[in-house]
Amino acid sequence: MDRKLGNCDGCKKEIKKKHLKKLNSGRFCDKCCSKKRLEHREYLKREILHIRKRSDILKEYEERKKREGLVPKIAGSKSRIKGKSKLFLYLTKLEKDFLWKKYIQMGMNPINIYERIKYDVNFLQELVSKLRDERKTDEEINKTFKEEFAKLIMENGQ
Ligand SMILES: [Zn+2]
């Protein structure tokens, strides 16, 4: 066996050792390295930023709806029942990327940006639940949500 060759720990392909990159979990070829980087980004987004996939969020929503269906309806909570809302607010990937770019342009470092976006997402979520508590209509909530997001973008865009 050629001593200059080594196997990628990802795809197991045999390539020149000098082309293998050392990562925590082993040595990898370029292709596997970039795949791992992408996976790590996804991980950060999901676990650190709590940015979840739309399908996950929808699943959770369905489960909650099912659970709430089991809870007996309390008299006088009509507006809640009426609020069988289809509205489900969250920041899209695009919106988060937008924030991300803003903060990069502001010269913030990635660690701070993670924290900052987490904070922003939290802020918007709390805002929405506050408006829900105030029994605002979906339309009103949606409008406020968008306004607040726009403000966020403008504030940071200086
Ligand atoms: Zn590989």
Backbone and ligand atoms as CSV (ligand in chain L), in Angstrom:
chain,resi,resn,atom,element,x,y,z
A,1,MET,N,N,0.827,-1.208,0.000
A,1,MET,CA,C,0.000,0.000,0.000
A,1,MET,C,C,0.862,1.260,0.000
A,2,ASP,N,N,0.497,2.168,-0.833
A,2,ASP,CA,C,1.227,3.426,-0.943
A,2,ASP,C,C,1.097,4.216,0.359
A,3,ARG,N,N,2.234,4.551,0.956
A,3,ARG,CA,C,2.167,5.240,2.257
A,3,ARG,C,C,1.738,6.691,2.117
A,4,LYS,N,N,1.741,7.157,0.885
A,4,LYS,CA,C,1.315,8.543,0.675
A,4,LYS,C,C,-0.211,8.642,0.576
A,5,LEU,N,N,-0.837,7.450,0.534
A,5,LEU,CA,C,-2.295,7.464,0.403
A,5,LEU,C,C,-2.971,7.214,1.745
A,6,GLY,N,N,-4.156,7.765,1.877
A,6,GLY,CA,C,-4.934,7.542,3.090
A,6,GLY,C,C,-6.411,7.516,2.748
A,7,ASN,N,N,-7.199,6.992,3.674
A,7,ASN,CA,C,-8.633,6.912,3.404
A,7,ASN,C,C,-9.381,8.041,4.097
A,8,CYS,N,N,-10.333,8.590,3.376
A,8,CYS,CA,C,-11.216,9.590,3.969
A,8,CYS,C,C,-12.126,8.871,4.967
A,9,ASP,N,N,-12.294,9.444,6.154
A,9,ASP,CA,C,-13.146,8.807,7.157
A,9,ASP,C,C,-14.629,8.956,6.837
A,10,GLY,N,N,-14.915,9.769,5.849
A,10,GLY,CA,C,-16.315,9.923,5.446
A,10,GLY,C,C,-16.683,8.941,4.358
A,11,CYS,N,N,-16.182,9.185,3.155
A,11,CYS,CA,C,-16.581,8.368,2.012
A,11,CYS,C,C,-15.653,7.170,1.807
A,12,LYS,N,N,-14.584,7.071,2.630
A,12,LYS,CA,C,-13.649,5.945,2.585
A,12,LYS,C,C,-12.792,5.907,1.330
A,13,LYS,N,N,-12.895,6.945,0.513
A,13,LYS,CA,C,-12.126,6.960,-0.709
A,13,LYS,C,C,-10.643,7.108,-0.379
A,14,GLU,N,N,-9.838,6.465,-1.192
A,14,GLU,CA,C,-8.404,6.556,-0.975
A,14,GLU,C,C,-7.840,7.719,-1.776
A,15,ILE,N,N,-7.243,8.657,-1.090
A,15,ILE,CA,C,-6.631,9.791,-1.777
A,15,ILE,C,C,-5.289,10.113,-1.131
A,16,LYS,N,N,-4.550,11.031,-1.740
A,16,LYS,CA,C,-3.256,11.414,-1.173
A,16,LYS,C,C,-3.452,12.011,0.214
A,17,LYS,N,N,-2.599,11.582,1.127
A,17,LYS,CA,C,-2.729,12.027,2.517
A,17,LYS,C,C,-2.714,13.545,2.650
A,18,LYS,N,N,-1.888,14.176,1.799
A,18,LYS,CA,C,-1.777,15.632,1.949
A,18,LYS,C,C,-3.088,16.344,1.575
A,19,HIS,N,N,-3.990,15.630,0.915
A,19,HIS,CA,C,-5.283,16.237,0.581
A,19,HIS,C,C,-6.351,15.970,1.634
A,20,LEU,N,N,-5.989,15.181,2.627
A,20,LEU,CA,C,-6.968,14.915,3.702
A,20,LEU,C,C,-6.868,16.020,4.743
A,21,LYS,N,N,-8.040,16.480,5.177
A,21,LYS,CA,C,-8.033,17.519,6.215
A,21,LYS,C,C,-8.404,16.913,7.556
A,22,LYS,N,N,-7.684,17.345,8.575
A,22,LYS,CA,C,-7.936,16.800,9.895
A,22,LYS,C,C,-9.033,17.597,10.592
A,23,LEU,N,N,-10.054,16.898,10.993
A,23,LEU,CA,C,-11.101,17.519,11.802
A,23,LEU,C,C,-11.182,16.748,13.115
A,24,ASN,N,N,-12.015,17.210,14.012
A,24,ASN,CA,C,-12.146,16.513,15.297
A,24,ASN,C,C,-12.499,15.040,15.150
A,25,SER,N,N,-13.370,14.762,14.178
A,25,SER,CA,C,-13.875,13.397,14.078
A,25,SER,C,C,-13.108,12.534,13.080
A,26,GLY,N,N,-11.984,13.020,12.595
A,26,GLY,CA,C,-11.187,12.198,11.697
A,26,GLY,C,C,-10.561,12.998,10.575
A,27,ARG,N,N,-10.137,12.279,9.542
A,27,ARG,CA,C,-9.549,12.956,8.396
A,27,ARG,C,C,-10.465,12.804,7.195
A,28,PHE,N,N,-10.670,13.891,6.499
A,28,PHE,CA,C,-11.684,13.886,5.445
A,28,PHE,C,C,-11.196,14.538,4.162
A,29,CYS,N,N,-11.782,14.086,3.060
A,29,CYS,CA,C,-11.491,14.702,1.769
A,29,CYS,C,C,-12.260,16.025,1.676
A,30,ASP,N,N,-11.971,16.794,0.654
A,30,ASP,CA,C,-12.608,18.108,0.505
A,30,ASP,C,C,-14.129,18.024,0.484
A,31,LYS,N,N,-14.613,17.058,-0.295
A,31,LYS,CA,C,-16.055,16.901,-0.433
A,31,LYS,C,C,-16.712,16.651,0.918
A,32,CYS,N,N,-16.150,15.717,1.680
A,32,CYS,CA,C,-16.737,15.379,2.971
A,32,CYS,C,C,-16.586,16.536,3.955
A,33,CYS,N,N,-15.479,17.289,3.818
A,33,CYS,CA,C,-15.279,18.451,4.684
A,33,CYS,C,C,-16.391,19.468,4.501
A,34,SER,N,N,-16.693,19.767,3.253
A,34,SER,CA,C,-17.715,20.804,3.050
A,34,SER,C,C,-19.079,20.274,3.443
A,35,LYS,N,N,-19.279,18.951,3.284
A,35,LYS,CA,C,-20.545,18.376,3.727
A,35,LYS,C,C,-20.671,18.518,5.248
A,36,LYS,N,N,-19.562,18.262,5.922
A,36,LYS,CA,C,-19.571,18.362,7.378
A,36,LYS,C,C,-19.791,19.790,7.851
A,37,ARG,N,N,-19.193,20.713,7.094
A,37,ARG,CA,C,-19.396,22.120,7.453
A,37,ARG,C,C,-20.866,22.501,7.358
A,38,LEU,N,N,-21.515,22.053,6.288
A,38,LEU,CA,C,-22.939,22.330,6.112
A,38,LEU,C,C,-23.760,21.733,7.249
A,39,GLU,N,N,-23.426,20.490,7.577
A,39,GLU,CA,C,-24.147,19.818,8.663
A,39,GLU,C,C,-23.983,20.583,9.965
A,40,HIS,N,N,-22.754,21.066,10.178
A,40,HIS,CA,C,-22.490,21.802,11.408
A,40,HIS,C,C,-23.289,23.098,11.443
A,41,ARG,N,N,-23.392,23.739,10.297
A,41,ARG,CA,C,-24.176,24.982,10.220
A,41,ARG,C,C,-25.629,24.722,10.560
A,42,GLU,N,N,-26.150,23.613,10.000
A,42,GLU,CA,C,-27.530,23.230,10.293
A,42,GLU,C,C,-27.706,22.982,11.781
A,43,TYR,N,N,-26.710,22.293,12.332
A,43,TYR,CA,C,-26.753,21.975,13.761
A,43,TYR,C,C,-26.791,23.250,14.599
A,44,LEU,N,N,-25.904,24.174,14.252
A,44,LEU,CA,C,-25.860,25.436,14.993
A,44,LEU,C,C,-27.192,26.149,14.921
A,45,LYS,N,N,-27.728,26.164,13.707
A,45,LYS,CA,C,-28.988,26.863,13.515
A,45,LYS,C,C,-30.081,26.263,14.366
A,46,ARG,N,N,-30.117,24.920,14.358
A,46,ARG,CA,C,-31.222,24.265,15.049
A,46,ARG,C,C,-31.033,24.260,16.559
A,47,GLU,N,N,-29.797,23.908,16.992
A,47,GLU,CA,C,-29.582,23.694,18.422
A,47,GLU,C,C,-29.203,24.972,19.150
A,48,ILE,N,N,-28.451,25.812,18.479
A,48,ILE,CA,C,-27.984,27.023,19.161
A,48,ILE,C,C,-28.960,28.176,18.941
A,49,LEU,N,N,-29.352,28.343,17.704
A,49,LEU,CA,C,-30.240,29.470,17.412
A,49,LEU,C,C,-31.712,29.117,17.590
A,50,HIS,N,N,-31.979,27.829,17.731
A,50,HIS,CA,C,-33.362,27.356,17.823
A,50,HIS,C,C,-34.172,27.745,16.604
A,51,ILE,N,N,-33.491,27.730,15.486
A,51,ILE,CA,C,-34.193,27.942,14.241
A,51,ILE,C,C,-34.557,26.571,13.735
A,52,ARG,N,N,-35.831,26.315,13.673
A,52,ARG,CA,C,-36.217,24.966,13.319
A,52,ARG,C,C,-36.773,24.900,11.919
A,53,LYS,N,N,-36.722,23.695,11.406
A,53,LYS,CA,C,-37.264,23.506,10.075
A,53,LYS,C,C,-38.767,23.714,10.115
A,54,ARG,N,N,-39.293,24.250,9.028
A,54,ARG,CA,C,-40.719,24.505,8.936
A,54,ARG,C,C,-41.516,23.233,9.203
A,55,SER,N,N,-41.028,22.110,8.682
A,55,SER,CA,C,-41.760,20.856,8.873
A,55,SER,C,C,-41.815,20.473,10.352
A,56,ASP,N,N,-40.724,20.739,11.080
A,56,ASP,CA,C,-40.718,20.446,12.515
A,56,ASP,C,C,-41.734,21.309,13.243
A,57,ILE,N,N,-41.747,22.575,12.879
A,57,ILE,CA,C,-42.642,23.522,13.540
A,57,ILE,C,C,-44.099,23.132,13.273
A,58,LEU,N,N,-44.371,22.772,12.033
A,58,LEU,CA,C,-45.739,22.398,11.692
A,58,LEU,C,C,-46.165,21.131,12.436
A,59,LYS,N,N,-45.229,20.211,12.576
A,59,LYS,CA,C,-45.529,18.967,13.293
A,59,LYS,C,C,-45.886,19.275,14.753
A,60,GLU,N,N,-45.075,20.131,15.331
A,60,GLU,CA,C,-45.302,20.525,16.709
A,60,GLU,C,C,-46.671,21.198,16.861
A,61,TYR,N,N,-46.969,22.032,15.898
A,61,TYR,CA,C,-48.236,22.754,15.896
A,61,TYR,C,C,-49.405,21.780,15.837
A,62,GLU,N,N,-49.290,20.779,14.961
A,62,GLU,CA,C,-50.335,19.767,14.833
A,62,GLU,C,C,-50.522,19.014,16.153
A,63,GLU,N,N,-49.388,18.686,16.787
A,63,GLU,CA,C,-49.449,17.955,18.049
A,63,GLU,C,C,-50.114,18.788,19.137
A,64,ARG,N,N,-49.778,20.071,19.123
A,64,ARG,CA,C,-50.362,20.945,20.137
A,64,ARG,C,C,-51.868,21.064,19.920
A,65,LYS,N,N,-52.238,21.166,18.655
A,65,LYS,CA,C,-53.657,21.269,18.325
A,65,LYS,C,C,-54.405,20.038,18.815
A,66,LYS,N,N,-53.775,18.879,18.598
A,66,LYS,CA,C,-54.376,17.623,19.031
A,66,LYS,C,C,-54.547,17.613,20.547
A,67,ARG,N,N,-53.461,18.028,21.233
A,67,ARG,CA,C,-53.493,18.067,22.693
A,67,ARG,C,C,-54.577,19.002,23.194
A,68,GLU,N,N,-54.639,20.184,22.590
A,68,GLU,CA,C,-55.626,21.169,23.028
A,68,GLU,C,C,-57.036,20.685,22.765
A,69,GLY,N,N,-57.170,19.879,21.750
A,69,GLY,CA,C,-58.470,19.303,21.429
A,69,GLY,C,C,-58.975,18.407,22.544
A,70,LEU,N,N,-58.052,17.865,23.331
A,70,LEU,CA,C,-58.434,16.962,24.414
A,70,LEU,C,C,-58.850,17.716,25.669
A,71,VAL,N,N,-58.426,18.975,25.741
A,71,VAL,CA,C,-58.761,19.790,26.909
A,71,VAL,C,C,-60.184,20.314,26.756
A,72,PRO,N,N,-61.023,20.090,27.791
A,72,PRO,CA,C,-62.389,20.581,27.671
A,72,PRO,C,C,-62.436,22.099,27.521
A,73,LYS,N,N,-63.316,22.561,26.688
A,73,LYS,CA,C,-63.414,23.992,26.446
A,73,LYS,C,C,-64.046,24.681,27.657
A,74,ILE,N,N,-63.452,25.769,28.041
A,74,ILE,CA,C,-63.963,26.512,29.193
A,74,ILE,C,C,-65.001,27.514,28.704
A,75,ALA,N,N,-66.104,27.584,29.431
A,75,ALA,CA,C,-67.147,28.527,29.058
A,75,ALA,C,C,-66.587,29.937,29.086
A,76,GLY,N,N,-66.962,30.719,28.103
A,76,GLY,CA,C,-66.534,32.115,28.077
A,76,GLY,C,C,-65.220,32.309,27.333
A,77,SER,N,N,-64.630,31.246,26.908
A,77,SER,CA,C,-63.377,31.408,26.172
A,77,SER,C,C,-63.635,31.316,24.678
A,78,LYS,N,N,-64.737,31.892,24.299
A,78,LYS,CA,C,-65.173,31.800,22.913
A,78,LYS,C,C,-64.148,32.321,21.914
A,79,SER,N,N,-63.552,33.442,22.275
A,79,SER,CA,C,-62.644,34.047,21.309
A,79,SER,C,C,-61.463,33.116,21.020
A,80,ARG,N,N,-61.154,32.287,21.984
A,80,ARG,CA,C,-60.063,31.339,21.781
A,80,ARG,C,C,-60.460,30.302,20.748
A,81,ILE,N,N,-61.695,29.865,20.885
A,81,ILE,CA,C,-62.174,28.849,19.945
A,81,ILE,C,C,-62.265,29.462,18.551
A,82,LYS,N,N,-62.785,30.672,18.536
A,82,LYS,CA,C,-62.898,31.379,17.263
A,82,LYS,C,C,-61.517,31.546,16.639
A,83,GLY,N,N,-60.545,31.734,17.502
A,83,GLY,CA,C,-59.199,31.936,16.997
A,83,GLY,C,C,-58.541,30.656,16.518
A,84,LYS,N,N,-59.290,29.820,15.855
A,84,LYS,CA,C,-58.704,28.622,15.237
A,84,LYS,C,C,-57.739,29.100,14.182
A,85,SER,N,N,-56.636,29.646,14.658
A,85,SER,CA,C,-55.835,30.429,13.754
A,85,SER,C,C,-54.939,29.574,12.882
A,86,LYS,N,N,-54.883,29.962,11.642
A,86,LYS,CA,C,-53.966,29.288,10.726
A,86,LYS,C,C,-52.645,30.043,10.707
A,87,LEU,N,N,-52.689,31.209,11.335
A,87,LEU,CA,C,-51.506,32.051,11.343
A,87,LEU,C,C,-50.458,31.448,12.259
A,88,PHE,N,N,-49.264,31.317,11.718
A,88,PHE,CA,C,-48.208,30.751,12.521
A,88,PHE,C,C,-46.939,31.512,12.207
A,89,LEU,N,N,-46.590,32.387,13.120
A,89,LEU,CA,C,-45.506,33.302,12.790
A,89,LEU,C,C,-44.143,32.807,13.236
A,90,TYR,N,N,-43.219,32.937,12.372
A,90,TYR,CA,C,-41.839,32.642,12.688
A,90,TYR,C,C,-41.001,33.295,11.612
A,91,LEU,N,N,-39.744,33.443,11.882
A,91,LEU,CA,C,-38.881,34.029,10.872
A,91,LEU,C,C,-38.498,32.960,9.868
A,92,THR,N,N,-38.600,33.316,8.613
A,92,THR,CA,C,-38.182,32.378,7.580
A,92,THR,C,C,-36.658,32.358,7.502
A,93,LYS,N,N,-36.147,31.377,6.803
A,93,LYS,CA,C,-34.700,31.266,6.634
A,93,LYS,C,C,-34.166,32.528,5.976
A,94,LEU,N,N,-34.920,33.010,5.022
A,94,LEU,CA,C,-34.519,34.208,4.296
A,94,LEU,C,C,-34.393,35.400,5.233
A,95,GLU,N,N,-35.369,35.541,6.112
A,95,GLU,CA,C,-35.350,36.664,7.042
A,95,GLU,C,C,-34.170,36.569,8.006
A,96,LYS,N,N,-33.902,35.342,8.420
A,96,LYS,CA,C,-32.770,35.164,9.321
A,96,LYS,C,C,-31.446,35.416,8.606
A,97,ASP,N,N,-31.371,34.983,7.370
A,97,ASP,CA,C,-30.168,35.256,6.582
A,97,ASP,C,C,-29.969,36.756,6.420
A,98,PHE,N,N,-31.079,37.438,6.282
A,98,PHE,CA,C,-31.053,38.880,6.137
A,98,PHE,C,C,-30.467,39.530,7.389
A,99,LEU,N,N,-30.948,39.100,8.531
A,99,LEU,CA,C,-30.425,39.597,9.804
A,99,LEU,C,C,-28.936,39.279,9.919
A,100,TRP,N,N,-28.637,38.036,9.551
A,100,TRP,CA,C,-27.253,37.576,9.618
A,100,TRP,C,C,-26.340,38.507,8.833
A,101,LYS,N,N,-26.739,38.825,7.607
A,101,LYS,CA,C,-25.925,39.689,6.759
A,101,LYS,C,C,-25.781,41.081,7.359
A,102,LYS,N,N,-26.873,41.585,7.922
A,102,LYS,CA,C,-26.824,42.901,8.558
A,102,LYS,C,C,-25.770,42.937,9.651
A,103,TYR,N,N,-25.801,41.909,10.487
A,103,TYR,CA,C,-24.875,41.893,11.622
A,103,TYR,C,C,-23.432,41.708,11.169
A,104,ILE,N,N,-23.262,40.940,10.107
A,104,ILE,CA,C,-21.914,40.769,9.544
A,104,ILE,C,C,-21.403,42.127,9.065
A,105,GLN,N,N,-22.290,42.844,8.368
A,105,GLN,CA,C,-21.910,44.155,7.859
A,105,GLN,C,C,-21.578,45.126,8.984
A,106,MET,N,N,-22.213,44.889,10.121
A,106,MET,CA,C,-21.941,45.757,11.269
A,106,MET,C,C,-20.619,45.394,11.939
A,107,GLY,N,N,-20.015,44.323,11.461
A,107,GLY,CA,C,-18.725,43.913,11.992
A,107,GLY,C,C,-18.807,43.070,13.255
A,108,MET,N,N,-20.007,42.529,13.506
A,108,MET,CA,C,-20.128,41.665,14.686
A,108,MET,C,C,-19.490,40.318,14.408
A,109,ASN,N,N,-19.003,39.674,15.452
A,109,ASN,CA,C,-18.438,38.350,15.219
A,109,ASN,C,C,-19.528,37.282,15.347
A,110,PRO,N,N,-19.306,36.139,14.687
A,110,PRO,CA,C,-20.356,35.114,14.572
A,110,PRO,C,C,-20.963,34.672,15.900
A,111,ILE,N,N,-20.144,34.558,16.933
A,111,ILE,CA,C,-20.673,34.126,18.226
A,111,ILE,C,C,-21.715,35.123,18.717
A,112,ASN,N,N,-21.386,36.399,18.616
A,112,ASN,CA,C,-22.334,37.435,19.031
A,112,ASN,C,C,-23.572,37.455,18.158
A,113,ILE,N,N,-23.372,37.147,16.878
A,113,ILE,CA,C,-24.515,37.155,15.973
A,113,ILE,C,C,-25.495,36.052,16.347
A,114,TYR,N,N,-24.972,34.870,16.668
A,114,TYR,CA,C,-25.844,33.774,17.109
A,114,TYR,C,C,-26.709,34.239,18.279
A,115,GLU,N,N,-26.043,34.834,19.245
A,115,GLU,CA,C,-26.748,35.297,20.441
A,115,GLU,C,C,-27.775,36.369,20.081
A,116,ARG,N,N,-27.339,37.257,19.211
A,116,ARG,CA,C,-28.186,38.380,18.852
A,116,ARG,C,C,-29.457,37.908,18.128
A,117,ILE,N,N,-29.282,36.982,17.192
A,117,ILE,CA,C,-30.443,36.506,16.441
A,117,ILE,C,C,-31.368,35.710,17.366
A,118,LYS,N,N,-30.760,34.965,18.274
A,118,LYS,CA,C,-31.547,34.222,19.250
A,118,LYS,C,C,-32.434,35.198,20.033
A,119,TYR,N,N,-31.806,36.288,20.414
A,119,TYR,CA,C,-32.508,37.320,21.153
A,119,TYR,C,C,-33.635,37.927,20.311
A,120,ASP,N,N,-33.326,38.222,19.059
A,120,ASP,CA,C,-34.332,38.808,18.161
A,120,ASP,C,C,-35.531,37.879,17.981
A,121,VAL,N,N,-35.219,36.596,17.768
A,121,VAL,CA,C,-36.283,35.616,17.557
A,121,VAL,C,C,-37.165,35.535,18.805
A,122,ASN,N,N,-36.498,35.511,19.936
A,122,ASN,CA,C,-37.198,35.476,21.209
A,122,ASN,C,C,-38.115,36.673,21.390
A,123,PHE,N,N,-37.560,37.819,21.071
A,123,PHE,CA,C,-38.300,39.063,21.189
A,123,PHE,C,C,-39.582,39.007,20.358
A,124,LEU,N,N,-39.452,38.555,19.116
A,124,LEU,CA,C,-40.614,38.495,18.235
A,124,LEU,C,C,-41.629,37.450,18.716
A,125,GLN,N,N,-41.110,36.351,19.228
A,125,GLN,CA,C,-42.017,35.317,19.735
A,125,GLN,C,C,-42.818,35.817,20.933
A,126,GLU,N,N,-42.101,36.523,21.811
A,126,GLU,CA,C,-42.782,37.057,22.982
A,126,GLU,C,C,-43.811,38.108,22.604
A,127,LEU,N,N,-43.441,38.888,21.617
A,127,LEU,CA,C,-44.358,39.908,21.119
A,127,LEU,C,C,-45.652,39.258,20.617
A,128,VAL,N,N,-45.485,38.201,19.830
A,128,VAL,CA,C,-46.656,37.529,19.280
A,128,VAL,C,C,-47.522,36.943,20.395
A,129,SER,N,N,-46.890,36.319,21.393
A,129,SER,CA,C,-47.740,35.731,22.426
A,129,SER,C,C,-48.405,36.802,23.283
A,130,LYS,N,N,-47.727,37.940,23.420
A,130,LYS,CA,C,-48.344,39.061,24.139
A,130,LYS,C,C,-49.593,39.543,23.387
A,131,LEU,N,N,-49.433,39.677,22.071
A,131,LEU,CA,C,-50.566,40.133,21.255
A,131,LEU,C,C,-51.702,39.113,21.280
A,132,ARG,N,N,-51.330,37.831,21.306
A,132,ARG,CA,C,-52.350,36.789,21.386
A,132,ARG,C,C,-53.128,36.926,22.684
A,133,ASP,N,N,-52.381,37.160,23.782
A,133,ASP,CA,C,-53.023,37.328,25.090
A,133,ASP,C,C,-53.975,38.513,25.078
A,134,GLU,N,N,-53.595,39.519,24.308
A,134,GLU,CA,C,-54.449,40.695,24.216
A,134,GLU,C,C,-55.605,40.481,23.240
A,135,ARG,N,N,-55.701,39.243,22.769
A,135,ARG,CA,C,-56.776,38.861,21.845
A,135,ARG,C,C,-56.799,39.675,20.557
A,136,LYS,N,N,-55.644,40.025,20.097
A,136,LYS,CA,C,-55.574,40.716,18.809
A,136,LYS,C,C,-55.922,39.729,17.693
A,137,THR,N,N,-56.415,40.266,16.604
A,137,THR,CA,C,-56.731,39.382,15.485
A,137,THR,C,C,-55.448,38.969,14.771
A,138,ASP,N,N,-55.561,37.898,14.007
A,138,ASP,CA,C,-54.407,37.419,13.245
A,138,ASP,C,C,-53.833,38.513,12.362
A,139,GLU,N,N,-54.757,39.266,11.791
A,139,GLU,CA,C,-54.338,40.326,10.879
A,139,GLU,C,C,-53.494,41.366,11.608
A,140,GLU,N,N,-53.970,41.749,12.785
A,140,GLU,CA,C,-53.242,42.748,13.577
A,140,GLU,C,C,-51.880,42.210,14.009
A,141,ILE,N,N,-51.878,40.959,14.430
A,141,ILE,CA,C,-50.622,40.352,14.877
A,141,ILE,C,C,-49.621,40.302,13.732
A,142,ASN,N,N,-50.113,39.863,12.602
A,142,ASN,CA,C,-49.265,39.760,11.420
A,142,ASN,C,C,-48.642,41.102,11.057
A,143,LYS,N,N,-49.479,42.145,11.116
A,143,LYS,CA,C,-49.028,43.483,10.770
A,143,LYS,C,C,-47.942,43.939,11.744
A,144,THR,N,N,-48.217,43.788,13.031
A,144,THR,CA,C,-47.249,44.216,14.041
A,144,THR,C,C,-45.938,43.444,13.904
A,145,PHE,N,N,-46.075,42.145,13.683
A,145,PHE,CA,C,-44.901,41.291,13.513
A,145,PHE,C,C,-44.008,41.825,12.395
A,146,LYS,N,N,-44.640,42.130,11.269
A,146,LYS,CA,C,-43.876,42.619,10.122
A,146,LYS,C,C,-43.243,43.974,10.395
A,147,GLU,N,N,-44.001,44.819,11.083
A,147,GLU,CA,C,-43.475,46.151,11.415
A,147,GLU,C,C,-42.251,46.032,12.312
A,148,GLU,N,N,-42.375,45.168,13.309
A,148,GLU,CA,C,-41.272,45.013,14.254
A,148,GLU,C,C,-40.041,44.426,13.575
A,149,PHE,N,N,-40.294,43.504,12.665
A,149,PHE,CA,C,-39.166,42.917,11.939
A,149,PHE,C,C,-38.478,43.978,11.082
A,150,ALA,N,N,-39.284,44.799,10.425
A,150,ALA,CA,C,-38.734,45.868,9.592
A,150,ALA,C,C,-37.906,46.828,10.432
A,151,LYS,N,N,-38.408,47.144,11.628
A,151,LYS,CA,C,-37.684,48.035,12.540
A,151,LYS,C,C,-36.326,47.448,12.888
A,152,LEU,N,N,-36.346,46.162,13.157
A,152,LEU,CA,C,-35.118,45.438,13.509
A,152,LEU,C,C,-34.071,45.574,12.417
A,153,ILE,N,N,-34.540,45.365,11.201
A,153,ILE,CA,C,-33.642,45.442,10.055
A,153,ILE,C,C,-33.088,46.851,9.903
A,154,MET,N,N,-33.956,47.834,10.087
A,154,MET,CA,C,-33.520,49.224,9.900
A,154,MET,C,C,-32.567,49.663,10.998
A,155,GLU,N,N,-32.895,49.313,12.219
A,155,GLU,CA,C,-32.038,49.657,13.356
A,155,GLU,C,C,-30.624,49.147,13.137
A,156,ASN,N,N,-30.568,47.928,12.648
A,156,ASN,CA,C,-29.271,47.278,12.537
A,156,ASN,C,C,-28.536,47.662,11.279
A,157,GLY,N,N,-29.257,48.291,10.373
A,157,GLY,CA,C,-28.671,48.530,9.067
A,157,GLY,C,C,-27.867,49.814,8.976
A,158,GLN,N,N,-27.632,50.439,10.119
A,158,GLN,CA,C,-26.931,51.714,10.057
A,158,GLN,C,C,-25.431,51.553,9.874
L,1,ZN,ZN,ZN,-14.592,11.807,1.680
